[in-house]
Amino acid sequence: MSNNKKLSVSFRIWFFSGDEKLLGKGRVELLQKIDELGSISNAAKSMKMSYRQAWQMVEEMNDRAKIPLVEKKLGGKSGGGAVITNAGKNTIKLFNDFENKVAQFIKEESKLLSI
């Protein structure tokens, strides 16, 4: 009896700083949402995540990166917010480029799989 199901491969990438997780797909998405929406609060809401969890992730990334990825803007008339630093934007690009290269490699190599 032959089972002609196609094999597939999935992967998840994490960047580490020492032994601690620095960046993964979810954290990159959070950074992108902060960049798009201008605040951690709005980014968290758009991802259906608590503000506390988002804030903790930002703090961890800033602590573990060589240069902070997110800077807070203090409140005032127009309210506070957050901006992604140039280091943060470069890190997002680095992660996405790396993930795309790995995905392309896996796609090509998966064509050779057969069991």
N, CA, C and O atoms as a GROMACS GRO file, in nm:
protein
  460
    1MET      N    1   0.085  -0.118   0.000
    1MET     CA    2   0.000   0.000   0.000
    1MET      C    3   0.089   0.124   0.000
    1MET      O    4   0.178   0.137   0.084
    2SER      N    5   0.065   0.213  -0.094
    2SER     CA    6   0.148   0.333  -0.109
    2SER      C    7   0.076   0.455  -0.051
    2SER      O    8  -0.043   0.477  -0.075
    3ASN      N    9   0.150   0.532   0.025
    3ASN     CA   10   0.096   0.656   0.081
    3ASN      C   11   0.168   0.771   0.011
    3ASN      O   12   0.286   0.796   0.040
    4ASN      N   13   0.102   0.840  -0.078
    4ASN     CA   14   0.165   0.944  -0.159
    4ASN      C   15   0.152   1.084  -0.099
    4ASN      O   16   0.135   1.181  -0.173
    5LYS      N   17   0.160   1.095   0.030
    5LYS     CA   18   0.153   1.226   0.094
    5LYS      C   19   0.287   1.297   0.076
    5LYS      O   20   0.394   1.238   0.089
    6LYS      N   21   0.277   1.424   0.046
    6LYS     CA   22   0.396   1.506   0.026
    6LYS      C   23   0.456   1.546   0.161
    6LYS      O   24   0.384   1.587   0.252
    7LEU      N   25   0.586   1.533   0.172
    7LEU     CA   26   0.655   1.576   0.294
    7LEU      C   27   0.675   1.727   0.293
    7LEU      O   28   0.693   1.788   0.187
    8SER      N   29   0.672   1.785   0.410
    8SER     CA   30   0.702   1.928   0.421
    8SER      C   31   0.790   1.950   0.543
    8SER      O   32   0.798   1.866   0.633
    9VAL      N   33   0.855   2.063   0.545
    9VAL     CA   34   0.944   2.099   0.654
    9VAL      C   35   0.903   2.237   0.703
    9VAL      O   36   0.874   2.326   0.624
   10SER      N   37   0.902   2.253   0.835
   10SER     CA   38   0.876   2.385   0.891
   10SER      C   39   0.992   2.420   0.985
   10SER      O   40   1.067   2.332   1.028
   11PHE      N   41   1.005   2.547   1.015
   11PHE     CA   42   1.116   2.592   1.099
   11PHE      C   43   1.076   2.718   1.173
   11PHE      O   44   0.982   2.788   1.136
   12ARG      N   45   1.150   2.745   1.277
   12ARG     CA   46   1.132   2.869   1.352
   12ARG      C   47   1.270   2.919   1.388
   12ARG      O   48   1.354   2.844   1.440
   13ILE      N   49   1.294   3.044   1.362
   13ILE     CA   50   1.426   3.103   1.388
   13ILE      C   51   1.419   3.190   1.512
   13ILE      O   52   1.324   3.265   1.532
   14TRP      N   53   1.522   3.177   1.594
   14TRP     CA   54   1.541   3.265   1.709
   14TRP      C   55   1.681   3.321   1.703
   14TRP      O   56   1.776   3.246   1.677
   15PHE      N   57   1.696   3.449   1.725
   15PHE     CA   58   1.827   3.510   1.745
   15PHE      C   59   1.847   3.516   1.897
   15PHE      O   60   1.757   3.554   1.971
   16PHE      N   61   1.966   3.478   1.941
   16PHE     CA   62   1.998   3.480   2.083
   16PHE      C   63   2.106   3.583   2.112
   16PHE      O   64   2.190   3.613   2.027
   17SER      N   65   2.102   3.636   2.231
   17SER     CA   66   2.208   3.721   2.284
   17SER      C   67   2.263   3.644   2.404
   17SER      O   68   2.200   3.639   2.509
   18GLY      N   69   2.379   3.586   2.387
   18GLY     CA   70   2.427   3.492   2.488
   18GLY      C   71   2.336   3.372   2.489
   18GLY      O   72   2.315   3.309   2.385
   19ASP      N   73   2.280   3.339   2.606
   19ASP     CA   74   2.187   3.227   2.618
   19ASP      C   75   2.041   3.271   2.618
   19ASP      O   76   1.951   3.188   2.634
   20GLU      N   77   2.016   3.401   2.602
   20GLU     CA   78   1.880   3.453   2.613
   20GLU      C   79   1.821   3.486   2.476
   20GLU      O   80   1.890   3.538   2.388
   21LYS      N   81   1.692   3.455   2.460
   21LYS     CA   82   1.624   3.486   2.335
   21LYS      C   83   1.618   3.638   2.316
   21LYS      O   84   1.578   3.713   2.405
   22LEU      N   85   1.661   3.679   2.199
   22LEU     CA   86   1.656   3.821   2.165
   22LEU      C   87   1.539   3.848   2.071
   22LEU      O   88   1.460   3.940   2.095
   23LEU      N   89   1.530   3.770   1.967
   23LEU     CA   90   1.436   3.802   1.860
   23LEU      C   91   1.384   3.676   1.792
   23LEU      O   92   1.460   3.584   1.764
   24GLY      N   93   1.254   3.674   1.768
   24GLY     CA   94   1.188   3.569   1.691
   24GLY      C   95   1.079   3.635   1.609
   24GLY      O   96   1.065   3.757   1.610
   25LYS      N   97   1.002   3.555   1.539
   25LYS     CA   98   0.899   3.606   1.449
   25LYS      C   99   0.800   3.698   1.522
   25LYS      O  100   0.766   3.805   1.470
   26GLY      N  101   0.754   3.658   1.639
   26GLY     CA  102   0.656   3.739   1.713
   26GLY      C  103   0.713   3.872   1.759
   26GLY      O  104   0.644   3.974   1.755
   27ARG      N  105   0.838   3.871   1.801
   27ARG     CA  106   0.900   3.996   1.846
   27ARG      C  107   0.926   4.089   1.728
   27ARG      O  108   0.915   4.211   1.741
   28VAL      N  109   0.961   4.032   1.614
   28VAL     CA  110   0.978   4.115   1.494
   28VAL      C  111   0.844   4.177   1.456
   28VAL      O  112   0.838   4.295   1.420
   29GLU      N  113   0.738   4.098   1.463
   29GLU     CA  114   0.605   4.152   1.432
   29GLU      C  115   0.570   4.266   1.529
   29GLU      O  116   0.514   4.368   1.488
   30LEU      N  117   0.603   4.249   1.656
   30LEU     CA  118   0.577   4.354   1.754
   30LEU      C  119   0.654   4.481   1.718
   30LEU      O  120   0.598   4.591   1.722
   31LEU      N  121   0.780   4.467   1.684
   31LEU     CA  122   0.859   4.584   1.643
   31LEU      C  123   0.798   4.652   1.521
   31LEU      O  124   0.790   4.775   1.516
   32GLN      N  125   0.755   4.574   1.424
   32GLN     CA  126   0.694   4.630   1.303
   32GLN      C  127   0.564   4.703   1.336
   32GLN      O  128   0.537   4.809   1.279
   33LYS      N  129   0.485   4.649   1.427
   33LYS     CA  130   0.360   4.714   1.467
   33LYS      C  131   0.387   4.843   1.544
   33LYS      O  132   0.316   4.942   1.527
   34ILE      N  133   0.489   4.842   1.629
   34ILE     CA  134   0.525   4.966   1.701
   34ILE      C  135   0.566   5.072   1.600
   34ILE      O  136   0.527   5.188   1.612
   35ASP      N  137   0.645   5.031   1.500
   35ASP     CA  138   0.688   5.125   1.396
   35ASP      C  139   0.570   5.180   1.319
   35ASP      O  140   0.564   5.299   1.288
   36GLU      N  141   0.476   5.094   1.288
   36GLU     CA  142   0.358   5.134   1.210
   36GLU      C  143   0.260   5.218   1.290
   36GLU      O  144   0.206   5.316   1.239
   37LEU      N  145   0.237   5.182   1.418
   37LEU     CA  146   0.131   5.245   1.497
   37LEU      C  147   0.181   5.350   1.596
   37LEU      O  148   0.101   5.426   1.650
   38GLY      N  149   0.312   5.355   1.620
   38GLY     CA  150   0.369   5.461   1.702
   38GLY      C  151   0.361   5.442   1.853
   38GLY      O  152   0.397   5.533   1.928
   39SER      N  153   0.313   5.325   1.897
   39SER     CA  154   0.310   5.302   2.042
   39SER      C  155   0.309   5.153   2.072
   39SER      O  156   0.264   5.071   1.992
   40ILE      N  157   0.360   5.121   2.189
   40ILE     CA  158   0.359   4.982   2.235
   40ILE      C  159   0.216   4.939   2.264
   40ILE      O  160   0.177   4.826   2.234
   41SER      N  161   0.138   5.028   2.321
   41SER     CA  162  -0.001   4.998   2.355
   41SER      C  163  -0.082   4.962   2.231
   41SER      O  164  -0.151   4.860   2.229
   42ASN      N  165  -0.074   5.044   2.127
   42ASN     CA  166  -0.150   5.017   2.005
   42ASN      C  167  -0.099   4.892   1.935
   42ASN      O  168  -0.177   4.816   1.878
   43ALA      N  169   0.032   4.871   1.939
   43ALA     CA  170   0.089   4.750   1.879
   43ALA      C  171   0.037   4.626   1.951
   43ALA      O  172  -0.001   4.528   1.887
   44ALA      N  173   0.036   4.632   2.084
   44ALA     CA  174  -0.014   4.518   2.163
   44ALA      C  175  -0.160   4.489   2.131
   44ALA      O  176  -0.197   4.374   2.110
   45LYS      N  177  -0.242   4.593   2.127
   45LYS     CA  178  -0.384   4.576   2.095
   45LYS      C  179  -0.402   4.511   1.959
   45LYS      O  180  -0.486   4.422   1.943
   46SER      N  181  -0.326   4.555   1.860
   46SER     CA  182  -0.341   4.502   1.724
   46SER      C  183  -0.301   4.356   1.715
   46SER      O  184  -0.344   4.284   1.625
   47MET      N  185  -0.217   4.312   1.810
   47MET     CA  186  -0.171   4.173   1.812
   47MET      C  187  -0.248   4.089   1.914
   47MET      O  188  -0.216   3.972   1.937
   48LYS      N  189  -0.351   4.150   1.976
   48LYS     CA  190  -0.430   4.084   2.079
   48LYS      C  191  -0.340   4.031   2.192
   48LYS      O  192  -0.351   3.916   2.235
   49MET      N  193  -0.253   4.120   2.236
   49MET     CA  194  -0.155   4.089   2.340
   49MET      C  195  -0.173   4.193   2.451
   49MET      O  196  -0.212   4.306   2.423
   50SER      N  197  -0.145   4.155   2.573
   50SER     CA  198  -0.156   4.253   2.681
   50SER      C  199  -0.042   4.355   2.669
   50SER      O  200   0.067   4.325   2.619
   51TYR      N  201  -0.070   4.475   2.715
   51TYR     CA  202   0.033   4.580   2.714
   51TYR      C  203   0.152   4.535   2.797
   51TYR      O  204   0.267   4.557   2.759
   52ARG      N  205   0.125   4.472   2.909
   52ARG     CA  206   0.232   4.426   2.999
   52ARG      C  207   0.325   4.328   2.928
   52ARG      O  208   0.447   4.339   2.938
   53GLN      N  209   0.266   4.234   2.855
   53GLN     CA  210   0.348   4.137   2.782
   53GLN      C  211   0.432   4.206   2.674
   53GLN      O  212   0.550   4.176   2.659
   54ALA      N  213   0.370   4.297   2.600
   54ALA     CA  214   0.442   4.369   2.495
   54ALA      C  215   0.555   4.453   2.555
   54ALA      O  216   0.666   4.455   2.503
   55TRP      N  217   0.525   4.521   2.664
   55TRP     CA  218   0.625   4.605   2.730
   55TRP      C  219   0.742   4.519   2.778
   55TRP      O  220   0.858   4.557   2.764
   56GLN      N  221   0.711   4.404   2.835
   56GLN     CA  222   0.815   4.314   2.883
   56GLN      C  223   0.903   4.266   2.767
   56GLN      O  224   1.025   4.258   2.781
   57MET      N  225   0.842   4.233   2.654
   57MET     CA  226   0.919   4.190   2.537
   57MET      C  227   1.011   4.301   2.488
   57MET      O  228   1.126   4.276   2.454
   58VAL      N  229   0.961   4.423   2.484
   58VAL     CA  230   1.042   4.538   2.442
   58VAL      C  231   1.158   4.558   2.538
   58VAL      O  232   1.272   4.577   2.495
   59GLU      N  233   1.131   4.552   2.666
   59GLU     CA  234   1.237   4.568   2.766
   59GLU      C  235   1.344   4.460   2.751
   59GLU      O  236   1.464   4.488   2.758
   60GLU      N  237   1.302   4.335   2.729
   60GLU     CA  238   1.397   4.225   2.710
   60GLU      C  239   1.482   4.247   2.586
   60GLU      O  240   1.604   4.228   2.589
   61MET      N  241   1.418   4.288   2.476
   61MET     CA  242   1.494   4.312   2.352
   61MET      C  243   1.594   4.425   2.372
   61MET      O  244   1.710   4.413   2.332
   62ASN      N  245   1.550   4.534   2.435
   62ASN     CA  246   1.640   4.648   2.458
   62ASN      C  247   1.757   4.610   2.548
   62ASN      O  248   1.870   4.652   2.526
   63ASP      N  249   1.729   4.530   2.651
   63ASP     CA  250   1.834   4.488   2.744
   63ASP      C  251   1.935   4.393   2.678
   63ASP      O  252   2.054   4.398   2.708
   64ARG      N  253   1.886   4.308   2.588
   64ARG     CA  254   1.971   4.204   2.529
   64ARG      C  255   2.044   4.249   2.403
   64ARG      O  256   2.144   4.189   2.364
   65ALA      N  257   1.994   4.352   2.338
   65ALA     CA  258   2.058   4.403   2.217
   65ALA      C  259   2.175   4.494   2.256
   65ALA      O  260   2.178   4.548   2.366
   66LYS      N  261   2.270   4.511   2.165
   66LYS     CA  262   2.384   4.600   2.193
   66LYS      C  263   2.338   4.744   2.204
   66LYS      O  264   2.388   4.821   2.286
   67ILE      N  265   2.240   4.780   2.120
   67ILE     CA  266   2.183   4.915   2.117
   67ILE      C  267   2.032   4.900   2.127
   67ILE      O  268   1.977   4.810   2.063
   68PRO      N  269   1.962   4.983   2.204
   68PRO     CA  270   1.816   4.970   2.216
   68PRO      C  271   1.746   4.969   2.079
   68PRO      O  272   1.784   5.043   1.988
   69LEU      N  273   1.644   4.884   2.067
   69LEU     CA  274   1.568   4.872   1.943
   69LEU      C  275   1.445   4.961   1.943
   69LEU      O  276   1.393   4.997   1.838
   70VAL      N  277   1.399   4.997   2.063
   70VAL     CA  278   1.279   5.080   2.079
   70VAL      C  279   1.311   5.191   2.179
   70VAL      O  280   1.372   5.167   2.283
   71GLU      N  281   1.268   5.313   2.145
   71GLU     CA  282   1.280   5.426   2.239
   71GLU      C  283   1.142   5.476   2.273
   71GLU      O  284   1.054   5.485   2.187
   72LYS      N  285   1.124   5.509   2.400
   72LYS     CA  286   0.997   5.563   2.446
   72LYS      C  287   0.994   5.713   2.423
   72LYS      O  288   1.095   5.782   2.440
   73LYS      N  289   0.877   5.764   2.385
   73LYS     CA  290   0.855   5.908   2.379
   73LYS      C  291   0.769   5.944   2.498
   73LYS      O  292   0.665   5.882   2.521
   74LEU      N  293   0.810   6.044   2.574
   74LEU     CA  294   0.734   6.083   2.690
   74LEU      C  295   0.604   6.148   2.650
   74LEU      O  296   0.592   6.207   2.542
   75GLY      N  297   0.505   6.137   2.738
   75GLY     CA  298   0.373   6.195   2.713
   75GLY      C  299   0.376   6.346   2.712
   75GLY      O  300   0.481   6.409   2.729
   76GLY      N  301   0.264   6.401   2.693
   76GLY     CA  302   0.249   6.547   2.686
   76GLY      C  303   0.113   6.573   2.625
   76GLY      O  304   0.021   6.493   2.640
   77LYS      N  305   0.100   6.685   2.557
   77LYS     CA  306  -0.028   6.716   2.492
   77LYS      C  307  -0.071   6.607   2.394
   77LYS      O  308  -0.187   6.565   2.393
   78SER      N  309   0.023   6.564   2.314
   78SER     CA  310  -0.011   6.464   2.212
   78SER      C  311   0.005   6.321   2.264
   78SER      O  312  -0.014   6.226   2.188
   79GLY      N  313   0.040   6.305   2.390
   79GLY     CA  314   0.056   6.172   2.448
   79GLY      C  315   0.194   6.116   2.420
   79GLY      O  316   0.272   6.175   2.346
   80GLY      N  317   0.221   6.003   2.479
   80GLY     CA  318   0.351   5.939   2.461
   80GLY      C  319   0.350   5.850   2.339
   80GLY      O  320   0.269   5.866   2.249
   81GLY      N  321   0.441   5.758   2.339
   81GLY     CA  322   0.449   5.664   2.229
   81GLY      C  323   0.584   5.597   2.230
   81GLY      O  324   0.656   5.600   2.329
   82ALA      N  325   0.615   5.536   2.119
   82ALA     CA  326   0.743   5.467   2.105
   82ALA      C  327   0.785   5.471   1.959
   82ALA      O  328   0.702   5.475   1.869
   83VAL      N  329   0.916   5.470   1.938
   83VAL     CA  330   0.969   5.467   1.802
   83VAL      C  331   1.074   5.356   1.794
   83VAL      O  332   1.141   5.324   1.892
   84ILE      N  333   1.085   5.300   1.676
   84ILE     CA  334   1.187   5.200   1.649
   84ILE      C  335   1.314   5.275   1.611
   84ILE      O  336   1.312   5.363   1.525
   85THR      N  337   1.422   5.241   1.675
   85THR     CA  338   1.550   5.306   1.645
   85THR      C  339   1.605   5.255   1.513
   85THR      O  340   1.555   5.156   1.458
   86ASN      N  341   1.708   5.321   1.462
   86ASN     CA  342   1.773   5.270   1.340
   86ASN      C  343   1.826   5.130   1.363
   86ASN      O  344   1.821   5.046   1.273
   87ALA      N  345   1.878   5.104   1.482
   87ALA     CA  346   1.925   4.968   1.515
   87ALA      C  347   1.809   4.870   1.510
   87ALA      O  348   1.826   4.757   1.464
   88GLY      N  349   1.693   4.912   1.556
   88GLY     CA  350   1.573   4.827   1.551
   88GLY      C  351   1.531   4.798   1.408
   88GLY      O  352   1.498   4.684   1.374
   89LYS      N  353   1.532   4.902   1.325
   89LYS     CA  354   1.495   4.883   1.184
   89LYS      C  355   1.594   4.792   1.113
   89LYS      O  356   1.555   4.706   1.033
   90ASN      N  357   1.722   4.809   1.143
   90ASN     CA  358   1.824   4.722   1.083
   90ASN      C  359   1.807   4.578   1.130
   90ASN      O  360   1.827   4.484   1.053
   91THR      N  361   1.772   4.561   1.256
   91THR     CA  362   1.753   4.427   1.312
   91THR      C  363   1.633   4.358   1.249
   91THR      O  364   1.639   4.239   1.219
   92ILE      N  365   1.524   4.431   1.227
   92ILE     CA  366   1.407   4.376   1.160
   92ILE      C  367   1.446   4.327   1.020
   92ILE      O  368   1.411   4.216   0.980
   93LYS      N  369   1.519   4.410   0.948
   93LYS     CA  370   1.562   4.373   0.812
   93LYS      C  371   1.654   4.252   0.814
   93LYS      O  372   1.639   4.161   0.733
   94LEU      N  373   1.749   4.251   0.906
   94LEU     CA  374   1.842   4.140   0.919
   94LEU      C  375   1.766   4.009   0.946
   94LEU      O  376   1.793   3.907   0.883
   95PHE      N  377   1.671   4.014   1.038
   95PHE     CA  378   1.593   3.894   1.071
   95PHE      C  379   1.513   3.847   0.950
   95PHE      O  380   1.516   3.730   0.915
   96ASN      N  381   1.440   3.940   0.888
   96ASN     CA  382   1.356   3.901   0.773
   96ASN      C  383   1.440   3.848   0.657
   96ASN      O  384   1.401   3.750   0.594
   97ASP      N  385   1.552   3.911   0.629
   97ASP     CA  386   1.640   3.862   0.522
   97ASP      C  387   1.693   3.722   0.554
   97ASP      O  388   1.695   3.635   0.467
   98PHE      N  389   1.734   3.702   0.677
   98PHE     CA  390   1.787   3.571   0.719
   98PHE      C  391   1.678   3.464   0.709
   98PHE      O  392   1.701   3.355   0.658
   99GLU      N  393   1.559   3.498   0.759
   99GLU     CA  394   1.448   3.403   0.754
   99GLU      C  395   1.412   3.367   0.609
   99GLU      O  396   1.384   3.251   0.579
  100ASN      N  397   1.412   3.466   0.520
  100ASN     CA  398   1.382   3.440   0.380
  100ASN      C  399   1.486   3.349   0.316
  100ASN      O  400   1.451   3.261   0.236
  101LYS      N  401   1.613   3.368   0.349
  101LYS     CA  402   1.719   3.282   0.296
  101LYS      C  403   1.703   3.138   0.344
  101LYS      O  404   1.717   3.044   0.266
  102VAL      N  405   1.673   3.122   0.472
  102VAL     CA  406   1.653   2.988   0.526
  102VAL      C  407   1.530   2.923   0.462
  102VAL      O  408   1.532   2.805   0.428
  103ALA      N  409   1.422   2.999   0.446
  103ALA     CA  410   1.300   2.946   0.383
  103ALA      C  411   1.328   2.900   0.241
  103ALA      O  412   1.280   2.794   0.200
  104GLN      N  413   1.404   2.978   0.166
  104GLN     CA  414   1.438   2.941   0.029
  104GLN      C  415   1.522   2.814   0.027
  104GLN      O  416   1.500   2.726  -0.056
  105PHE      N  417   1.619   2.805   0.117
  105PHE     CA  418   1.703   2.685   0.126
  105PHE      C  419   1.617   2.563   0.158
  105PHE      O  420   1.631   2.459   0.093
  106ILE      N  421   1.529   2.575   0.256
  106ILE     CA  422   1.444   2.463   0.295
  106ILE      C  423   1.350   2.424   0.181
  106ILE      O  424   1.326   2.306   0.158
  107LYS      N  425   1.297   2.521   0.112
  107LYS     CA  426   1.209   2.493  -0.001
  107LYS      C  427   1.281   2.410  -0.107
  107LYS      O  428   1.227   2.311  -0.158
  108GLU      N  429   1.401   2.451  -0.139
  108GLU     CA  430   1.480   2.379  -0.241
  108GLU      C  431   1.519   2.239  -0.193
  108GLU      O  432   1.505   2.142  -0.267
  109GLU      N  433   1.568   2.230  -0.071
  109GLU     CA  434   1.611   2.100  -0.018
  109GLU      C  435   1.494   2.006   0.004
  109GLU      O  436   1.510   1.884  -0.008
  110SER      N  437   1.378   2.060   0.036
  110SER     CA  438   1.259   1.976   0.060
  110SER      C  439   1.216   1.903  -0.066
  110SER      O  440   1.155   1.796  -0.058
  111LYS      N  441   1.248   1.959  -0.181
  111LYS     CA  442   1.213   1.892  -0.308
  111LYS      C  443   1.284   1.758  -0.320
  111LYS      O  444   1.238   1.670  -0.394
  112LEU      N  445   1.393   1.742  -0.249
  112LEU     CA  446   1.474   1.619  -0.257
  112LEU      C  447   1.429   1.512  -0.158
  112LEU      O  448   1.478   1.399  -0.162
  113LEU      N  449   1.336   1.547  -0.069
  113LEU     CA  450   1.293   1.454   0.034
  113LEU      C  451   1.196   1.350  -0.021
  113LEU      O  452   1.103   1.382  -0.096
  114SER      N  453   1.219   1.228   0.016
  114SER     CA  454   1.122   1.122  -0.014
  114SER      C  455   1.140   1.010   0.086
  114SER      O  456   1.253   0.973   0.121
  115ILE      N  457   1.030   0.957   0.130
  115ILE     CA  458   1.034   0.845   0.225
  115ILE      C  459   0.940   0.738   0.172
  115ILE      O  460   0.925   0.633   0.233
   0.00000   0.00000   0.00000
